[in-house]
């Protein structure tokens, strides 16, 4: 059984971005979390992820710990945009790990974290989410 919650952040349409991501990668999407510097909302977590953590409370505790480092996304975005003259805006960060691919799409002061299966195609999902984020 999956966990699904409504968006709580104003500023971008995270639920539509989740739908776009899900349409792009299907069952390879394990988790989708909207975030800003102050808070986060788990929009979606699949049954496999819930099973891994044992219960929702334990999973959310882990997510809160990860969120305590979210300022790095916005700092790193600013750093790369300043250092790489003419390269344009930072749109996403991707981290490839043994059992997951973590994708963090950033826009303004908001982000969308997507946890994918390690073999999922990343570029299509980033592009799908970007189209939604560009719409505002």
Chimera marker file (.cmm) of the C-alpha trace (Angstrom):
<marker_set name="trace">
<marker id="1" x="0.000" y="0.000" z="0.000" r="1" g="1" b="0" radius="0.5"/>
<marker id="2" x="1.375" y="3.411" z="-0.971" r="1" g="1" b="0" radius="0.5"/>
<marker id="3" x="1.406" y="6.660" z="0.977" r="1" g="1" b="0" radius="0.5"/>
<marker id="4" x="-0.131" y="9.662" z="-0.798" r="1" g="1" b="0" radius="0.5"/>
<marker id="5" x="-0.423" y="13.179" z="0.631" r="1" g="1" b="0" radius="0.5"/>
<marker id="6" x="-1.563" y="16.497" z="-0.844" r="1" g="1" b="0" radius="0.5"/>
<marker id="7" x="0.933" y="19.276" z="-1.499" r="1" g="1" b="0" radius="0.5"/>
<marker id="8" x="1.400" y="21.761" z="1.339" r="1" g="1" b="0" radius="0.5"/>
<marker id="9" x="3.807" y="24.220" z="-0.288" r="1" g="1" b="0" radius="0.5"/>
<marker id="10" x="2.697" y="27.186" z="-2.350" r="1" g="1" b="0" radius="0.5"/>
<marker id="11" x="4.934" y="28.275" z="-5.175" r="1" g="1" b="0" radius="0.5"/>
<marker id="12" x="4.818" y="25.434" z="-7.660" r="1" g="1" b="0" radius="0.5"/>
<marker id="13" x="2.423" y="22.667" z="-8.619" r="1" g="1" b="0" radius="0.5"/>
<marker id="14" x="4.115" y="19.719" z="-6.925" r="1" g="1" b="0" radius="0.5"/>
<marker id="15" x="1.151" y="17.387" z="-7.427" r="1" g="1" b="0" radius="0.5"/>
<marker id="16" x="1.203" y="17.985" z="-11.172" r="1" g="1" b="0" radius="0.5"/>
<marker id="17" x="4.989" y="17.509" z="-11.163" r="1" g="1" b="0" radius="0.5"/>
<marker id="18" x="4.480" y="14.179" z="-9.348" r="1" g="1" b="0" radius="0.5"/>
<marker id="19" x="1.966" y="13.116" z="-12.000" r="1" g="1" b="0" radius="0.5"/>
<marker id="20" x="4.448" y="14.070" z="-14.737" r="1" g="1" b="0" radius="0.5"/>
<marker id="21" x="7.243" y="12.119" z="-13.034" r="1" g="1" b="0" radius="0.5"/>
<marker id="22" x="5.017" y="9.091" z="-12.567" r="1" g="1" b="0" radius="0.5"/>
<marker id="23" x="3.946" y="9.234" z="-16.223" r="1" g="1" b="0" radius="0.5"/>
<marker id="24" x="7.600" y="9.378" z="-17.234" r="1" g="1" b="0" radius="0.5"/>
<marker id="25" x="9.024" y="6.526" z="-15.134" r="1" g="1" b="0" radius="0.5"/>
<marker id="26" x="5.976" y="4.537" z="-14.032" r="1" g="1" b="0" radius="0.5"/>
<marker id="27" x="6.636" y="1.974" z="-11.339" r="1" g="1" b="0" radius="0.5"/>
<marker id="28" x="10.291" y="3.054" z="-11.088" r="1" g="1" b="0" radius="0.5"/>
<marker id="29" x="9.195" y="6.001" z="-8.900" r="1" g="1" b="0" radius="0.5"/>
<marker id="30" x="9.595" y="5.055" z="-5.253" r="1" g="1" b="0" radius="0.5"/>
<marker id="31" x="9.155" y="8.403" z="-3.505" r="1" g="1" b="0" radius="0.5"/>
<marker id="32" x="8.341" y="12.031" z="-4.275" r="1" g="1" b="0" radius="0.5"/>
<marker id="33" x="8.888" y="14.788" z="-1.728" r="1" g="1" b="0" radius="0.5"/>
<marker id="34" x="8.309" y="18.523" z="-2.131" r="1" g="1" b="0" radius="0.5"/>
<marker id="35" x="10.544" y="20.773" z="-0.053" r="1" g="1" b="0" radius="0.5"/>
<marker id="36" x="11.795" y="24.231" z="0.712" r="1" g="1" b="0" radius="0.5"/>
<marker id="37" x="14.347" y="25.361" z="3.275" r="1" g="1" b="0" radius="0.5"/>
<marker id="38" x="11.861" y="25.101" z="6.150" r="1" g="1" b="0" radius="0.5"/>
<marker id="39" x="9.645" y="22.105" z="5.498" r="1" g="1" b="0" radius="0.5"/>
<marker id="40" x="8.877" y="19.087" z="3.382" r="1" g="1" b="0" radius="0.5"/>
<marker id="41" x="5.869" y="16.979" z="2.448" r="1" g="1" b="0" radius="0.5"/>
<marker id="42" x="6.029" y="13.393" z="1.289" r="1" g="1" b="0" radius="0.5"/>
<marker id="43" x="3.629" y="13.427" z="-1.638" r="1" g="1" b="0" radius="0.5"/>
<marker id="44" x="4.127" y="9.787" z="-2.523" r="1" g="1" b="0" radius="0.5"/>
<marker id="45" x="5.943" y="6.757" z="-1.134" r="1" g="1" b="0" radius="0.5"/>
<marker id="46" x="5.360" y="3.344" z="-2.644" r="1" g="1" b="0" radius="0.5"/>
<marker id="47" x="4.674" y="0.185" z="-0.680" r="1" g="1" b="0" radius="0.5"/>
<marker id="48" x="8.202" y="-1.125" z="-1.223" r="1" g="1" b="0" radius="0.5"/>
<marker id="49" x="9.671" y="1.916" z="0.509" r="1" g="1" b="0" radius="0.5"/>
<marker id="50" x="7.185" y="1.761" z="3.381" r="1" g="1" b="0" radius="0.5"/>
<marker id="51" x="8.015" y="-1.906" z="3.838" r="1" g="1" b="0" radius="0.5"/>
<marker id="52" x="11.731" y="-1.122" z="3.900" r="1" g="1" b="0" radius="0.5"/>
<marker id="53" x="11.278" y="1.310" z="6.805" r="1" g="1" b="0" radius="0.5"/>
<marker id="54" x="8.761" y="-0.820" z="8.656" r="1" g="1" b="0" radius="0.5"/>
<marker id="55" x="6.304" y="1.996" z="9.294" r="1" g="1" b="0" radius="0.5"/>
<marker id="56" x="5.473" y="5.506" z="8.168" r="1" g="1" b="0" radius="0.5"/>
<marker id="57" x="6.724" y="7.200" z="11.333" r="1" g="1" b="0" radius="0.5"/>
<marker id="58" x="10.175" y="5.662" z="11.031" r="1" g="1" b="0" radius="0.5"/>
<marker id="59" x="10.349" y="6.636" z="7.345" r="1" g="1" b="0" radius="0.5"/>
<marker id="60" x="9.353" y="10.244" z="8.075" r="1" g="1" b="0" radius="0.5"/>
<marker id="61" x="11.976" y="10.483" z="10.826" r="1" g="1" b="0" radius="0.5"/>
<marker id="62" x="14.628" y="9.513" z="8.264" r="1" g="1" b="0" radius="0.5"/>
<marker id="63" x="13.221" y="12.002" z="5.748" r="1" g="1" b="0" radius="0.5"/>
<marker id="64" x="13.361" y="14.757" z="8.386" r="1" g="1" b="0" radius="0.5"/>
<marker id="65" x="17.034" y="13.974" z="8.986" r="1" g="1" b="0" radius="0.5"/>
<marker id="66" x="17.732" y="14.204" z="5.256" r="1" g="1" b="0" radius="0.5"/>
<marker id="67" x="15.755" y="17.453" z="5.058" r="1" g="1" b="0" radius="0.5"/>
<marker id="68" x="18.028" y="19.032" z="7.667" r="1" g="1" b="0" radius="0.5"/>
<marker id="69" x="20.650" y="19.163" z="4.885" r="1" g="1" b="0" radius="0.5"/>
<marker id="70" x="18.377" y="20.574" z="2.173" r="1" g="1" b="0" radius="0.5"/>
<marker id="71" x="20.054" y="23.988" z="2.336" r="1" g="1" b="0" radius="0.5"/>
<marker id="72" x="22.953" y="22.324" z="0.502" r="1" g="1" b="0" radius="0.5"/>
<marker id="73" x="20.785" y="22.008" z="-2.636" r="1" g="1" b="0" radius="0.5"/>
<marker id="74" x="20.159" y="25.749" z="-2.774" r="1" g="1" b="0" radius="0.5"/>
<marker id="75" x="23.726" y="26.672" z="-1.808" r="1" g="1" b="0" radius="0.5"/>
<marker id="76" x="25.189" y="24.279" z="-4.365" r="1" g="1" b="0" radius="0.5"/>
<marker id="77" x="22.836" y="25.590" z="-7.045" r="1" g="1" b="0" radius="0.5"/>
<marker id="78" x="24.001" y="29.160" z="-6.397" r="1" g="1" b="0" radius="0.5"/>
<marker id="79" x="27.637" y="28.064" z="-6.329" r="1" g="1" b="0" radius="0.5"/>
<marker id="80" x="27.460" y="26.261" z="-9.691" r="1" g="1" b="0" radius="0.5"/>
<marker id="81" x="25.569" y="29.108" z="-11.320" r="1" g="1" b="0" radius="0.5"/>
<marker id="82" x="28.233" y="31.562" z="-10.106" r="1" g="1" b="0" radius="0.5"/>
<marker id="83" x="31.243" y="29.403" z="-11.022" r="1" g="1" b="0" radius="0.5"/>
<marker id="84" x="30.205" y="28.127" z="-14.433" r="1" g="1" b="0" radius="0.5"/>
<marker id="85" x="29.874" y="31.318" z="-16.428" r="1" g="1" b="0" radius="0.5"/>
<marker id="86" x="27.438" y="31.042" z="-19.290" r="1" g="1" b="0" radius="0.5"/>
<marker id="87" x="26.258" y="27.524" z="-18.370" r="1" g="1" b="0" radius="0.5"/>
<marker id="88" x="22.768" y="28.687" z="-17.378" r="1" g="1" b="0" radius="0.5"/>
<marker id="89" x="20.572" y="27.803" z="-14.450" r="1" g="1" b="0" radius="0.5"/>
<marker id="90" x="20.960" y="24.648" z="-12.384" r="1" g="1" b="0" radius="0.5"/>
<marker id="91" x="17.817" y="22.594" z="-12.922" r="1" g="1" b="0" radius="0.5"/>
<marker id="92" x="18.479" y="19.337" z="-11.114" r="1" g="1" b="0" radius="0.5"/>
<marker id="93" x="20.972" y="17.261" z="-9.171" r="1" g="1" b="0" radius="0.5"/>
<marker id="94" x="21.270" y="13.508" z="-9.663" r="1" g="1" b="0" radius="0.5"/>
<marker id="95" x="22.934" y="11.053" z="-7.304" r="1" g="1" b="0" radius="0.5"/>
<marker id="96" x="23.414" y="7.478" z="-8.459" r="1" g="1" b="0" radius="0.5"/>
<marker id="97" x="23.590" y="4.929" z="-5.666" r="1" g="1" b="0" radius="0.5"/>
<marker id="98" x="23.610" y="1.149" z="-5.569" r="1" g="1" b="0" radius="0.5"/>
<marker id="99" x="19.907" y="0.756" z="-4.811" r="1" g="1" b="0" radius="0.5"/>
<marker id="100" x="18.399" y="4.092" z="-5.860" r="1" g="1" b="0" radius="0.5"/>
<marker id="101" x="18.825" y="7.141" z="-8.026" r="1" g="1" b="0" radius="0.5"/>
<marker id="102" x="18.064" y="10.369" z="-6.177" r="1" g="1" b="0" radius="0.5"/>
<marker id="103" x="16.888" y="13.259" z="-8.338" r="1" g="1" b="0" radius="0.5"/>
<marker id="104" x="16.442" y="16.739" z="-6.898" r="1" g="1" b="0" radius="0.5"/>
<marker id="105" x="14.738" y="19.200" z="-9.242" r="1" g="1" b="0" radius="0.5"/>
<marker id="106" x="15.108" y="22.785" z="-8.027" r="1" g="1" b="0" radius="0.5"/>
<marker id="107" x="13.311" y="25.973" z="-8.949" r="1" g="1" b="0" radius="0.5"/>
<marker id="108" x="13.399" y="29.234" z="-7.061" r="1" g="1" b="0" radius="0.5"/>
<marker id="109" x="13.223" y="28.373" z="-3.378" r="1" g="1" b="0" radius="0.5"/>
<marker id="110" x="11.543" y="25.009" z="-3.910" r="1" g="1" b="0" radius="0.5"/>
<marker id="111" x="12.612" y="21.505" z="-4.743" r="1" g="1" b="0" radius="0.5"/>
<marker id="112" x="11.148" y="18.173" z="-5.670" r="1" g="1" b="0" radius="0.5"/>
<marker id="113" x="12.982" y="15.038" z="-4.542" r="1" g="1" b="0" radius="0.5"/>
<marker id="114" x="12.370" y="11.894" z="-6.575" r="1" g="1" b="0" radius="0.5"/>
<marker id="115" x="13.656" y="8.493" z="-5.544" r="1" g="1" b="0" radius="0.5"/>
<marker id="116" x="13.864" y="6.173" z="-8.542" r="1" g="1" b="0" radius="0.5"/>
<marker id="117" x="14.937" y="2.632" z="-9.226" r="1" g="1" b="0" radius="0.5"/>
<marker id="118" x="18.668" y="2.639" z="-10.052" r="1" g="1" b="0" radius="0.5"/>
<marker id="119" x="18.078" y="1.739" z="-13.699" r="1" g="1" b="0" radius="0.5"/>
<marker id="120" x="15.368" y="4.368" z="-14.352" r="1" g="1" b="0" radius="0.5"/>
<marker id="121" x="15.892" y="6.841" z="-17.178" r="1" g="1" b="0" radius="0.5"/>
<marker id="122" x="16.674" y="10.129" z="-15.448" r="1" g="1" b="0" radius="0.5"/>
<marker id="123" x="16.646" y="12.708" z="-18.242" r="1" g="1" b="0" radius="0.5"/>
<marker id="124" x="13.028" y="12.072" z="-19.289" r="1" g="1" b="0" radius="0.5"/>
<marker id="125" x="11.773" y="12.412" z="-15.713" r="1" g="1" b="0" radius="0.5"/>
<marker id="126" x="13.731" y="15.640" z="-15.152" r="1" g="1" b="0" radius="0.5"/>
<marker id="127" x="12.375" y="17.048" z="-18.407" r="1" g="1" b="0" radius="0.5"/>
<marker id="128" x="8.810" y="16.057" z="-17.481" r="1" g="1" b="0" radius="0.5"/>
<marker id="129" x="9.074" y="17.746" z="-14.089" r="1" g="1" b="0" radius="0.5"/>
<marker id="130" x="10.750" y="20.815" z="-15.595" r="1" g="1" b="0" radius="0.5"/>
<marker id="131" x="7.850" y="21.347" z="-18.000" r="1" g="1" b="0" radius="0.5"/>
<marker id="132" x="5.483" y="21.535" z="-15.019" r="1" g="1" b="0" radius="0.5"/>
<marker id="133" x="7.802" y="23.775" z="-13.011" r="1" g="1" b="0" radius="0.5"/>
<marker id="134" x="8.218" y="26.132" z="-15.976" r="1" g="1" b="0" radius="0.5"/>
<marker id="135" x="4.435" y="26.557" z="-16.104" r="1" g="1" b="0" radius="0.5"/>
<marker id="136" x="4.561" y="27.955" z="-12.583" r="1" g="1" b="0" radius="0.5"/>
<link id1="1" id2="2" r="1" g="1" b="0" radius="0.2"/>
<link id1="2" id2="3" r="1" g="1" b="0" radius="0.2"/>
<link id1="3" id2="4" r="1" g="1" b="0" radius="0.2"/>
<link id1="4" id2="5" r="1" g="1" b="0" radius="0.2"/>
<link id1="5" id2="6" r="1" g="1" b="0" radius="0.2"/>
<link id1="6" id2="7" r="1" g="1" b="0" radius="0.2"/>
<link id1="7" id2="8" r="1" g="1" b="0" radius="0.2"/>
<link id1="8" id2="9" r="1" g="1" b="0" radius="0.2"/>
<link id1="9" id2="10" r="1" g="1" b="0" radius="0.2"/>
<link id1="10" id2="11" r="1" g="1" b="0" radius="0.2"/>
<link id1="11" id2="12" r="1" g="1" b="0" radius="0.2"/>
<link id1="12" id2="13" r="1" g="1" b="0" radius="0.2"/>
<link id1="13" id2="14" r="1" g="1" b="0" radius="0.2"/>
<link id1="14" id2="15" r="1" g="1" b="0" radius="0.2"/>
<link id1="15" id2="16" r="1" g="1" b="0" radius="0.2"/>
<link id1="16" id2="17" r="1" g="1" b="0" radius="0.2"/>
<link id1="17" id2="18" r="1" g="1" b="0" radius="0.2"/>
<link id1="18" id2="19" r="1" g="1" b="0" radius="0.2"/>
<link id1="19" id2="20" r="1" g="1" b="0" radius="0.2"/>
<link id1="20" id2="21" r="1" g="1" b="0" radius="0.2"/>
<link id1="21" id2="22" r="1" g="1" b="0" radius="0.2"/>
<link id1="22" id2="23" r="1" g="1" b="0" radius="0.2"/>
<link id1="23" id2="24" r="1" g="1" b="0" radius="0.2"/>
<link id1="24" id2="25" r="1" g="1" b="0" radius="0.2"/>
<link id1="25" id2="26" r="1" g="1" b="0" radius="0.2"/>
<link id1="26" id2="27" r="1" g="1" b="0" radius="0.2"/>
<link id1="27" id2="28" r="1" g="1" b="0" radius="0.2"/>
<link id1="28" id2="29" r="1" g="1" b="0" radius="0.2"/>
<link id1="29" id2="30" r="1" g="1" b="0" radius="0.2"/>
<link id1="30" id2="31" r="1" g="1" b="0" radius="0.2"/>
<link id1="31" id2="32" r="1" g="1" b="0" radius="0.2"/>
<link id1="32" id2="33" r="1" g="1" b="0" radius="0.2"/>
<link id1="33" id2="34" r="1" g="1" b="0" radius="0.2"/>
<link id1="34" id2="35" r="1" g="1" b="0" radius="0.2"/>
<link id1="35" id2="36" r="1" g="1" b="0" radius="0.2"/>
<link id1="36" id2="37" r="1" g="1" b="0" radius="0.2"/>
<link id1="37" id2="38" r="1" g="1" b="0" radius="0.2"/>
<link id1="38" id2="39" r="1" g="1" b="0" radius="0.2"/>
<link id1="39" id2="40" r="1" g="1" b="0" radius="0.2"/>
<link id1="40" id2="41" r="1" g="1" b="0" radius="0.2"/>
<link id1="41" id2="42" r="1" g="1" b="0" radius="0.2"/>
<link id1="42" id2="43" r="1" g="1" b="0" radius="0.2"/>
<link id1="43" id2="44" r="1" g="1" b="0" radius="0.2"/>
<link id1="44" id2="45" r="1" g="1" b="0" radius="0.2"/>
<link id1="45" id2="46" r="1" g="1" b="0" radius="0.2"/>
<link id1="46" id2="47" r="1" g="1" b="0" radius="0.2"/>
<link id1="47" id2="48" r="1" g="1" b="0" radius="0.2"/>
<link id1="48" id2="49" r="1" g="1" b="0" radius="0.2"/>
<link id1="49" id2="50" r="1" g="1" b="0" radius="0.2"/>
<link id1="50" id2="51" r="1" g="1" b="0" radius="0.2"/>
<link id1="51" id2="52" r="1" g="1" b="0" radius="0.2"/>
<link id1="52" id2="53" r="1" g="1" b="0" radius="0.2"/>
<link id1="53" id2="54" r="1" g="1" b="0" radius="0.2"/>
<link id1="54" id2="55" r="1" g="1" b="0" radius="0.2"/>
<link id1="55" id2="56" r="1" g="1" b="0" radius="0.2"/>
<link id1="56" id2="57" r="1" g="1" b="0" radius="0.2"/>
<link id1="57" id2="58" r="1" g="1" b="0" radius="0.2"/>
<link id1="58" id2="59" r="1" g="1" b="0" radius="0.2"/>
<link id1="59" id2="60" r="1" g="1" b="0" radius="0.2"/>
<link id1="60" id2="61" r="1" g="1" b="0" radius="0.2"/>
<link id1="61" id2="62" r="1" g="1" b="0" radius="0.2"/>
<link id1="62" id2="63" r="1" g="1" b="0" radius="0.2"/>
<link id1="63" id2="64" r="1" g="1" b="0" radius="0.2"/>
<link id1="64" id2="65" r="1" g="1" b="0" radius="0.2"/>
<link id1="65" id2="66" r="1" g="1" b="0" radius="0.2"/>
<link id1="66" id2="67" r="1" g="1" b="0" radius="0.2"/>
<link id1="67" id2="68" r="1" g="1" b="0" radius="0.2"/>
<link id1="68" id2="69" r="1" g="1" b="0" radius="0.2"/>
<link id1="69" id2="70" r="1" g="1" b="0" radius="0.2"/>
<link id1="70" id2="71" r="1" g="1" b="0" radius="0.2"/>
<link id1="71" id2="72" r="1" g="1" b="0" radius="0.2"/>
<link id1="72" id2="73" r="1" g="1" b="0" radius="0.2"/>
<link id1="73" id2="74" r="1" g="1" b="0" radius="0.2"/>
<link id1="74" id2="75" r="1" g="1" b="0" radius="0.2"/>
<link id1="75" id2="76" r="1" g="1" b="0" radius="0.2"/>
<link id1="76" id2="77" r="1" g="1" b="0" radius="0.2"/>
<link id1="77" id2="78" r="1" g="1" b="0" radius="0.2"/>
<link id1="78" id2="79" r="1" g="1" b="0" radius="0.2"/>
<link id1="79" id2="80" r="1" g="1" b="0" radius="0.2"/>
<link id1="80" id2="81" r="1" g="1" b="0" radius="0.2"/>
<link id1="81" id2="82" r="1" g="1" b="0" radius="0.2"/>
<link id1="82" id2="83" r="1" g="1" b="0" radius="0.2"/>
<link id1="83" id2="84" r="1" g="1" b="0" radius="0.2"/>
<link id1="84" id2="85" r="1" g="1" b="0" radius="0.2"/>
<link id1="85" id2="86" r="1" g="1" b="0" radius="0.2"/>
<link id1="86" id2="87" r="1" g="1" b="0" radius="0.2"/>
<link id1="87" id2="88" r="1" g="1" b="0" radius="0.2"/>
<link id1="88" id2="89" r="1" g="1" b="0" radius="0.2"/>
<link id1="89" id2="90" r="1" g="1" b="0" radius="0.2"/>
<link id1="90" id2="91" r="1" g="1" b="0" radius="0.2"/>
<link id1="91" id2="92" r="1" g="1" b="0" radius="0.2"/>
<link id1="92" id2="93" r="1" g="1" b="0" radius="0.2"/>
<link id1="93" id2="94" r="1" g="1" b="0" radius="0.2"/>
<link id1="94" id2="95" r="1" g="1" b="0" radius="0.2"/>
<link id1="95" id2="96" r="1" g="1" b="0" radius="0.2"/>
<link id1="96" id2="97" r="1" g="1" b="0" radius="0.2"/>
<link id1="97" id2="98" r="1" g="1" b="0" radius="0.2"/>
<link id1="98" id2="99" r="1" g="1" b="0" radius="0.2"/>
<link id1="99" id2="100" r="1" g="1" b="0" radius="0.2"/>
<link id1="100" id2="101" r="1" g="1" b="0" radius="0.2"/>
<link id1="101" id2="102" r="1" g="1" b="0" radius="0.2"/>
<link id1="102" id2="103" r="1" g="1" b="0" radius="0.2"/>
<link id1="103" id2="104" r="1" g="1" b="0" radius="0.2"/>
<link id1="104" id2="105" r="1" g="1" b="0" radius="0.2"/>
<link id1="105" id2="106" r="1" g="1" b="0" radius="0.2"/>
<link id1="106" id2="107" r="1" g="1" b="0" radius="0.2"/>
<link id1="107" id2="108" r="1" g="1" b="0" radius="0.2"/>
<link id1="108" id2="109" r="1" g="1" b="0" radius="0.2"/>
<link id1="109" id2="110" r="1" g="1" b="0" radius="0.2"/>
<link id1="110" id2="111" r="1" g="1" b="0" radius="0.2"/>
<link id1="111" id2="112" r="1" g="1" b="0" radius="0.2"/>
<link id1="112" id2="113" r="1" g="1" b="0" radius="0.2"/>
<link id1="113" id2="114" r="1" g="1" b="0" radius="0.2"/>
<link id1="114" id2="115" r="1" g="1" b="0" radius="0.2"/>
<link id1="115" id2="116" r="1" g="1" b="0" radius="0.2"/>
<link id1="116" id2="117" r="1" g="1" b="0" radius="0.2"/>
<link id1="117" id2="118" r="1" g="1" b="0" radius="0.2"/>
<link id1="118" id2="119" r="1" g="1" b="0" radius="0.2"/>
<link id1="119" id2="120" r="1" g="1" b="0" radius="0.2"/>
<link id1="120" id2="121" r="1" g="1" b="0" radius="0.2"/>
<link id1="121" id2="122" r="1" g="1" b="0" radius="0.2"/>
<link id1="122" id2="123" r="1" g="1" b="0" radius="0.2"/>
<link id1="123" id2="124" r="1" g="1" b="0" radius="0.2"/>
<link id1="124" id2="125" r="1" g="1" b="0" radius="0.2"/>
<link id1="125" id2="126" r="1" g="1" b="0" radius="0.2"/>
<link id1="126" id2="127" r="1" g="1" b="0" radius="0.2"/>
<link id1="127" id2="128" r="1" g="1" b="0" radius="0.2"/>
<link id1="128" id2="129" r="1" g="1" b="0" radius="0.2"/>
<link id1="129" id2="130" r="1" g="1" b="0" radius="0.2"/>
<link id1="130" id2="131" r="1" g="1" b="0" radius="0.2"/>
<link id1="131" id2="132" r="1" g="1" b="0" radius="0.2"/>
<link id1="132" id2="133" r="1" g="1" b="0" radius="0.2"/>
<link id1="133" id2="134" r="1" g="1" b="0" radius="0.2"/>
<link id1="134" id2="135" r="1" g="1" b="0" radius="0.2"/>
<link id1="135" id2="136" r="1" g="1" b="0" radius="0.2"/>
</marker_set>
